[in-house]
Amino acid sequence: MSIEKQQDVEDWILYSTCDEDAESELSALAVHSGDDVLCVTGSACRTLSLISRNPRSITSIDYAAGQNYLLELKLAAIRHLDYERLLGFLGVEPALNARMADYRSLEKHLSPAARRYFSHYARDVEAGVLFRGRHEKFYIRILSPFLHLLYGRALREIFATESLEHQRRIYFEKIRGPFFTFLVRKGFNKALLTTVLNNPDYEVEVEIGNLGDYMLETLDHTFSTHLARDSDWLSLMLNGRYLSRRALPHFLQEDVVRQIKAADTKIQIIHQDIVEFVKQAPESAFSKFSLSDISSCISKTRFMELLSHIPRIGRSQGRLCYRNFIARHKIPQPLQGLLARDNELCNKLNRDDRAFSYQFEIATVQGLD
C-alpha cells in the first residue's frame, strides 16, 4: 500500500461508517481481478467492499486526510486482528482486549501521518472508532434518542419482526401518522442537512422539490420493501448501533472480512481534490469508477468537470457509478455518447438499494476515438 501525502488535516473525521448499500455498488461495477478502480474514500467502507473483489488496484482518494487515515486503520485492523477482536476494536461489540492495546499493535502498519492523527484523537479510538464520526454522532446522540422517545415501542417491534407485512403494518399504523409527517416535512430541510453534513467545505445544491416529501416517500418505500432488522443503515440511524451481526455493513460481514484479508490488491491512498486529480490522471488509467454521492458536496459545475474527464482516463467498456441525494446531477447531453447510461440497472438499484435515499447513475464508458 502506498500513500501520497499532501497535508495533515487536523479536523476529526466526518464519516466513520457506512450510509450506503455496498451490494448496489458491487452490482453496478462488477469488479474483477483485472480492474483498476478509482474510488472516493469517504468512510472507507465502500473502498473495503471493493477490495473484497480483489481488483488489480484501487486508488482511493479524498481531500479530507482523516478519511484516508481511517481507511488505513480499518484495513490494518481487518488484516491483523481476528474477527472477534476486530468487531470489539471498532466498537461494534464489547472489546475483548483494551482498544488502545490493539491500536498499538496496528500502529506499525500505518503511515507516520496516520499515526500522528490517531495519537491526537486517541479518545475516539478508545471509544470504538466506527461510531465516532461527526456525522454518526448526530444519529447516536440526537436522532435515535428523539425517535425512541416518541416511537420507542413501535421501533422495537419493527426491529424484532421477521415479517415484512408485519413491519409495514407497524410503520403505517404506529409511526406514519400526522405528527410524524409534520416532523419530517418541517424538519428535513437544507439547514438540517448542513448541520448533519457538518462540513463548511460542502457545496450543497438542492435539485428536488420538497425535501420532506421526498424523505417521506423514501421512508415509505423502505419500510414496505426491506426488513429493518437486516439493514445496517436503518439500524444505525434509528438505534444508534448495529443490533446484531446480521445487520452489519457489507465490509464487516465475516465472509467479506476473509475476502479482504486474502486480497492482494495494490492500494494507493491519495489526499487530493478529485477534480484536480482526474485532470492530471493519464489516459485509460482506470476501468471502474466508484464516486459515491460526491454530487452532494461539490457544485454542479465542478461535478460536470469531473465527469468530462472520465471518458479520457477510463477504459472502453469500463463502468461508472455515482449516487445522487438531494442533487440530481445527470450525465450531460454532450457526454452521453461517451458515457452510456444503464437505465435498467439504475431503475433496479433505485428500487432495491437498502440505503433508500439515493438515486443511481450508472454508465458504461465508451472511451474516446
C-alpha positions as CSV (number, residue, x, y, z in Angstrom):
1,M,0.0,0.0,0.0
2,S,1.3,3.4,-0.9
3,I,0.3,6.9,0.4
4,E,0.7,10.2,-1.4
5,K,0.5,12.7,1.4
6,Q,-0.1,16.4,0.7
7,Q,-1.0,17.9,4.1
8,D,-2.3,16.9,7.5
9,V,-5.9,17.7,8.3
10,E,-6.5,18.4,11.9
11,D,-10.3,18.1,12.0
12,W,-11.7,14.8,13.2
13,I,-13.4,12.6,10.6
14,L,-16.8,13.4,9.3
15,Y,-17.9,9.8,8.3
16,S,-16.8,6.8,10.3
17,T,-19.2,4.1,9.0
18,C,-21.5,3.3,6.0
19,D,-24.5,5.2,4.8
20,E,-24.6,3.3,1.5
21,D,-25.5,-0.2,0.4
22,A,-22.3,-1.7,-0.9
23,E,-24.2,-4.5,-2.6
24,S,-25.5,-1.9,-5.0
25,E,-22.0,-0.7,-5.8
26,L,-20.8,-4.2,-6.4
27,S,-23.7,-5.0,-8.7
28,A,-23.2,-1.7,-10.6
29,L,-19.5,-2.1,-11.2
30,A,-19.0,-5.9,-11.4
31,V,-15.4,-5.5,-10.2
32,H,-13.0,-8.4,-11.0
33,S,-9.3,-9.2,-10.7
34,G,-8.2,-7.3,-13.8
35,D,-9.7,-4.0,-12.8
36,D,-8.1,-0.7,-11.8
37,V,-10.5,1.2,-9.7
38,L,-10.8,4.9,-8.8
39,C,-12.8,5.3,-5.6
40,V,-13.8,8.1,-3.3
41,T,-12.7,7.1,0.2
42,G,-15.4,8.6,2.5
43,S,-15.9,6.4,5.4
44,A,-13.6,3.7,3.8
45,C,-16.4,1.1,3.9
46,R,-17.0,1.2,0.1
47,T,-13.3,1.0,-0.7
48,L,-13.0,-2.1,1.6
49,S,-16.1,-3.7,0.0
50,L,-14.5,-3.2,-3.4
51,I,-11.2,-4.7,-2.2
52,S,-13.1,-7.8,-1.3
53,R,-13.5,-8.4,-5.0
54,N,-9.7,-8.4,-5.4
55,P,-9.2,-5.9,-8.2
56,R,-5.7,-5.4,-9.5
57,S,-5.5,-1.9,-8.0
58,I,-7.6,0.6,-6.1
59,T,-6.8,4.3,-6.0
60,S,-8.8,5.7,-3.0
61,I,-9.0,9.5,-2.9
62,D,-10.4,12.1,-0.5
63,Y,-9.5,15.7,0.1
64,A,-10.0,15.1,3.9
65,A,-6.9,13.3,5.1
66,G,-8.7,12.0,8.1
67,Q,-11.0,9.9,6.0
68,N,-7.9,8.3,4.3
69,Y,-6.3,7.7,7.6
70,L,-9.4,5.9,8.7
71,L,-9.1,3.6,5.6
72,E,-5.6,2.8,6.7
73,L,-6.7,2.0,10.2
74,K,-9.7,-0.2,9.2
75,L,-7.6,-2.1,6.6
76,A,-4.9,-2.7,9.2
77,A,-7.5,-3.9,11.7
78,I,-9.1,-6.3,9.2
79,R,-5.7,-7.7,8.1
80,H,-4.2,-8.2,11.6
81,L,-7.0,-8.8,14.1
82,D,-9.1,-11.9,14.3
83,Y,-12.8,-11.4,13.7
84,E,-13.9,-11.1,17.3
85,R,-11.2,-8.6,18.2
86,L,-11.9,-6.7,15.0
87,L,-15.6,-6.1,16.0
88,G,-14.5,-5.2,19.5
89,F,-11.8,-2.8,18.4
90,L,-14.1,-0.9,16.1
91,G,-16.8,-0.6,18.7
92,V,-19.4,-2.9,17.2
93,E,-19.3,-5.2,20.2
94,P,-17.6,-5.0,23.7
95,A,-13.9,-5.1,23.3
96,L,-12.2,-8.4,24.1
97,N,-8.9,-6.5,24.6
98,A,-8.1,-2.9,25.5
99,R,-8.7,-1.0,22.3
100,M,-5.6,1.1,22.7
101,A,-3.6,-2.1,23.2
102,D,-4.9,-3.4,19.9
103,Y,-4.3,0.0,18.3
104,R,-0.7,0.0,19.5
105,S,-0.3,-3.4,17.7
106,L,-1.6,-1.9,14.5
107,E,0.4,1.3,14.5
108,K,3.4,-0.2,12.7
109,H,1.1,-0.8,9.7
110,L,0.0,2.9,9.5
111,S,1.7,5.8,7.7
112,P,3.5,8.3,10.0
113,A,0.8,10.9,9.3
114,A,-2.0,8.4,10.3
115,R,-0.1,7.5,13.5
116,R,0.1,11.2,14.4
117,Y,-3.5,11.7,13.6
118,F,-4.9,8.9,15.8
119,S,-2.5,9.7,18.6
120,H,-4.1,13.1,18.7
121,Y,-7.6,11.6,18.7
122,A,-6.8,8.6,21.0
123,R,-10.1,9.1,22.9
124,D,-12.1,8.3,19.8
125,V,-10.0,5.2,19.1
126,E,-10.5,4.1,22.7
127,A,-14.3,4.6,22.3
128,G,-14.6,2.5,19.2
129,V,-13.9,4.5,16.1
130,L,-16.7,3.1,13.9
131,F,-19.3,5.2,15.7
132,R,-17.2,8.3,16.4
133,G,-17.6,10.3,13.1
134,R,-19.2,13.7,13.4
135,H,-21.9,12.5,11.1
136,E,-22.6,9.4,13.1
137,K,-22.8,11.3,16.4
138,F,-25.8,13.2,15.1
139,Y,-27.7,9.9,14.8
140,I,-26.4,8.4,18.0
141,R,-26.8,11.5,20.2
142,I,-29.8,13.2,18.7
143,L,-31.9,11.4,16.1
144,S,-32.1,7.9,17.7
145,P,-32.9,9.1,21.2
146,F,-35.5,11.5,20.0
147,L,-37.3,8.9,17.8
148,H,-37.2,6.3,20.6
149,L,-38.7,8.9,23.0
150,L,-41.7,9.3,20.6
151,Y,-41.9,5.8,18.9
152,G,-39.7,3.5,21.0
153,R,-42.2,0.6,21.4
154,A,-43.1,0.7,17.7
155,L,-39.4,0.8,16.7
156,R,-38.6,-2.2,18.9
157,E,-41.4,-4.1,17.3
158,I,-40.1,-3.2,13.8
159,F,-36.6,-4.4,14.5
160,A,-37.9,-7.6,16.2
161,T,-40.2,-8.8,13.4
162,E,-39.1,-11.1,10.6
163,S,-42.3,-10.4,8.6
164,L,-42.2,-7.6,6.0
165,E,-46.0,-7.4,6.1
166,H,-46.0,-7.0,9.9
167,Q,-43.3,-4.4,9.7
168,R,-45.3,-2.4,7.1
169,R,-48.3,-2.5,9.3
170,I,-46.4,-1.3,12.4
171,Y,-44.9,1.6,10.4
172,F,-48.0,2.9,8.8
173,E,-50.3,2.3,11.9
174,K,-48.0,3.3,14.7
175,I,-45.4,5.7,13.3
176,R,-46.5,7.2,10.0
177,G,-49.2,9.4,11.4
178,P,-49.9,13.2,11.2
179,F,-47.3,14.1,13.8
180,F,-44.5,12.1,12.1
181,T,-45.5,13.5,8.8
182,F,-45.3,17.0,10.2
183,L,-41.9,16.3,11.8
184,V,-40.3,15.0,8.6
185,R,-41.8,17.7,6.3
186,K,-40.8,20.6,8.6
187,G,-37.5,19.1,9.9
188,F,-36.0,17.7,6.7
189,N,-34.6,20.9,5.1
190,K,-31.4,22.4,3.8
191,A,-30.5,23.8,7.2
192,L,-30.7,20.4,8.9
193,L,-28.7,18.8,6.1
194,T,-26.0,21.4,6.5
195,T,-25.9,20.5,10.3
196,V,-25.8,16.8,9.6
197,L,-23.2,17.0,6.9
198,N,-21.2,19.3,9.3
199,N,-18.6,20.4,6.8
200,P,-18.2,24.0,5.7
201,D,-16.4,23.0,2.5
202,Y,-19.5,21.2,1.2
203,E,-21.3,22.9,-1.7
204,V,-24.9,21.7,-1.0
205,E,-27.2,22.0,-4.0
206,V,-30.9,21.1,-3.8
207,E,-32.5,20.0,-7.0
208,I,-35.6,18.2,-5.7
209,G,-38.9,19.9,-4.8
210,N,-40.0,19.4,-1.2
211,L,-37.2,17.7,0.8
212,G,-39.6,16.5,3.5
213,D,-42.0,14.9,0.9
214,Y,-39.0,13.2,-0.7
215,M,-37.8,11.7,2.5
216,L,-41.4,10.5,3.4
217,E,-41.6,8.8,0.1
218,T,-38.3,7.0,0.6
219,L,-39.1,6.0,4.1
220,D,-42.5,4.6,3.0
221,H,-40.7,2.6,0.3
222,T,-38.0,1.3,2.6
223,F,-40.3,0.1,5.4
224,S,-42.5,-1.5,2.7
225,T,-39.8,-3.4,0.9
226,H,-36.8,-4.1,3.2
227,L,-36.7,-5.7,6.7
228,A,-35.3,-3.2,9.1
229,R,-33.6,-5.9,11.2
230,D,-31.4,-6.7,8.3
231,S,-30.4,-3.2,7.4
232,D,-27.2,-1.7,8.8
233,W,-28.2,1.8,7.8
234,L,-31.6,1.7,9.4
235,S,-30.1,0.0,12.5
236,L,-27.6,2.8,13.0
237,M,-29.8,5.7,12.1
238,L,-32.8,4.6,14.3
239,N,-30.9,2.8,17.1
240,G,-27.5,4.4,17.2
241,R,-25.8,1.0,16.8
242,Y,-25.9,-2.3,14.9
243,L,-28.3,-4.5,16.7
244,S,-26.8,-7.8,15.6
245,R,-24.3,-9.3,13.2
246,R,-27.0,-9.9,10.6
247,A,-27.2,-6.1,10.2
248,L,-23.5,-5.3,9.9
249,P,-22.2,-3.3,6.9
250,H,-21.0,-5.4,4.0
251,F,-17.3,-4.9,4.7
252,L,-17.7,-6.2,8.3
253,Q,-19.6,-9.4,7.4
254,E,-17.4,-12.3,8.4
255,D,-17.1,-13.9,4.9
256,V,-16.3,-10.5,3.4
257,V,-13.6,-9.8,6.0
258,R,-12.0,-13.1,5.0
259,Q,-12.0,-11.9,1.3
260,I,-10.4,-8.6,2.2
261,K,-7.7,-10.4,4.2
262,A,-7.0,-12.6,1.2
263,A,-7.0,-9.9,-1.4
264,D,-3.6,-8.8,-3.0
265,T,-5.0,-5.6,-4.5
266,K,-2.4,-2.8,-4.9
267,I,-3.9,0.1,-2.8
268,Q,-2.9,3.7,-3.3
269,I,-4.4,6.3,-1.0
270,I,-4.3,9.9,-2.1
271,H,-5.1,13.2,-0.3
272,Q,-6.3,15.5,-3.0
273,D,-9.3,17.1,-4.6
274,I,-10.7,14.6,-7.0
275,V,-11.4,17.1,-9.8
276,E,-7.8,18.2,-9.7
277,F,-6.7,14.6,-9.7
278,V,-8.6,13.5,-12.8
279,K,-7.3,16.5,-14.7
280,Q,-3.8,15.1,-14.3
281,A,-4.5,11.3,-14.5
282,P,-3.2,9.5,-17.5
283,E,-5.3,8.2,-20.4
284,S,-7.1,4.9,-19.8
285,A,-5.8,4.6,-16.3
286,F,-9.0,3.1,-14.7
287,S,-11.6,0.6,-15.6
288,K,-14.1,1.3,-12.8
289,F,-15.2,4.5,-11.1
290,S,-16.9,4.5,-7.7
291,L,-17.7,8.1,-6.9
292,S,-20.2,7.7,-4.0
293,D,-22.6,10.6,-3.6
294,I,-20.0,13.2,-4.5
295,S,-22.7,15.3,-6.2
296,S,-23.9,16.1,-2.6
297,C,-20.7,18.0,-1.7
298,I,-19.3,19.8,-4.8
299,S,-21.0,22.2,-7.1
300,K,-22.7,21.1,-10.3
301,T,-20.1,23.0,-12.4
302,R,-17.2,21.1,-10.7
303,F,-19.1,17.8,-10.9
304,M,-19.6,18.2,-14.6
305,E,-15.9,19.0,-15.0
306,L,-15.1,15.8,-13.1
307,L,-17.4,13.7,-15.4
308,S,-15.9,15.3,-18.5
309,H,-12.5,13.6,-17.8
310,I,-13.9,10.1,-17.2
311,P,-14.0,9.1,-21.0
312,R,-10.3,10.1,-21.3
313,I,-9.0,8.4,-18.2
314,G,-11.4,5.5,-18.4
315,R,-11.1,2.4,-20.5
316,S,-13.5,1.3,-23.1
317,Q,-16.4,-0.8,-21.6
318,G,-15.4,0.4,-18.1
319,R,-18.1,1.3,-15.6
320,L,-19.0,4.4,-13.7
321,C,-21.3,4.5,-10.6
322,Y,-22.3,7.5,-8.5
323,R,-25.3,8.4,-6.3
324,N,-27.4,11.5,-6.2
325,F,-29.0,12.5,-2.9
326,I,-30.7,15.9,-3.0
327,A,-28.8,17.0,-6.1
328,R,-29.8,15.4,-9.4
329,H,-26.6,15.6,-11.4
330,K,-27.3,13.6,-14.6
331,I,-24.8,12.8,-17.3
332,P,-24.9,15.9,-19.5
333,Q,-26.0,15.5,-23.1
334,P,-22.5,16.2,-24.7
335,L,-21.1,13.2,-22.7
336,Q,-24.0,10.8,-23.3
337,G,-22.3,9.3,-26.4
338,L,-19.2,8.6,-24.3
339,L,-20.9,7.5,-21.0
340,A,-23.8,5.3,-21.9
341,R,-26.3,5.2,-19.0
342,D,-27.6,1.8,-17.9
343,N,-31.2,2.7,-17.5
344,E,-32.4,-0.8,-16.5
345,L,-29.8,-1.2,-13.7
346,C,-30.3,2.4,-12.4
347,N,-34.1,1.7,-12.1
348,K,-33.4,-1.6,-10.3
349,L,-31.0,-0.2,-7.8
350,N,-33.2,2.8,-7.2
351,R,-35.9,0.3,-6.2
352,D,-33.8,-2.3,-4.3
353,D,-31.0,-0.2,-2.6
354,R,-31.3,-0.6,1.2
355,A,-29.8,2.9,1.9
356,F,-33.1,4.2,0.5
357,S,-32.3,7.9,0.0
358,Y,-30.1,7.7,-3.1
359,Q,-30.8,7.8,-6.9
360,F,-28.2,6.0,-9.0
361,E,-26.3,7.0,-12.1
362,I,-24.5,4.0,-13.7
363,A,-22.9,4.2,-17.1
364,T,-20.6,2.2,-19.4
365,V,-17.5,4.1,-20.6
366,Q,-17.4,4.1,-24.4
367,G,-13.9,5.8,-24.5
368,L,-12.5,8.3,-26.9
369,D,-11.9,7.6,-30.6
